[in-house]
Amino acid sequence: MDQIQEKPSKEVDIYRDTWVRFLGYANEVGEAFRALVPVSAVWATYAVATVYVSADAVDKGKKAAVEHGDNPGKTTKVAVAVVDTFVWQALASVAIPGFTINRVCAASLYLLGRTTRLPLSVRKWTTTAIGLSTIPFIIHPIDRGVDFLLDSSLRKVYGQSAGERHD
């Protein structure tokens, strides 16, 4: 008889492995649409992304608390998990990509205005399309850059090795 060997299933991280992950990109989409929507709508997308970042940080803190049980230093380990996740996500999912898309869109709208005779509405929609199409290309370089930045700074402060990252 053949025995089917079951592989241990990897725990699904709702903030990394499901559709919820896309909430972290909300502000980038908001920045891409800035030329077409009220500024309050753009700020609302930042609120969505910030809630996502905060929820992920709290989730990683809870997981660290369970992992470390009643061991000495549990509070420190939980705090490191929360801070590391929050700082990484805030930089890699909100601040840097939001700024990048904002500048790409601002530059494209300016250049389209200076170099073409397209109507303003067409320039705005083109700018939005450029901003949206830029998002997939900036994600991985920004993630790696933030990894490098934190590995070179904050993670040295609390002695976290690369394999223990919470991002």
Salt bridges, closest charged atoms under 4 A:
GLU11 OE2 - LYS63 NZ 3.82
ASP13 OD2 - LYS60 NZ 2.91
ASP13 OD1 - LYS63 NZ 3.95
GLU31 OE1 - ARG34 NE 2.82
ASP56 OD2 - ARG16 NH2 2.51
ASP56 OD1 - LYS60 NZ 2.42
ASP59 OD2 - LYS60 NZ 3.24
ASP59 OD2 - LYS63 NZ 3.29
ASP84 OD1 - ARG155 NE 2.73
ASP147 OD2 - ARG144 NH2 2.49
ASP147 OD1 - ARG155 NH1 3.91
ASP147 OD1 - ARG165 NE 3.77
ASP151 OD1 - ARG155 NH1 2.94
ASP151 OD2 - ARG165 NH1 3.03
ASP167 OD2 - ARG155 NH2 2.84
ASP167 OD2 - ARG165 NE 3.29
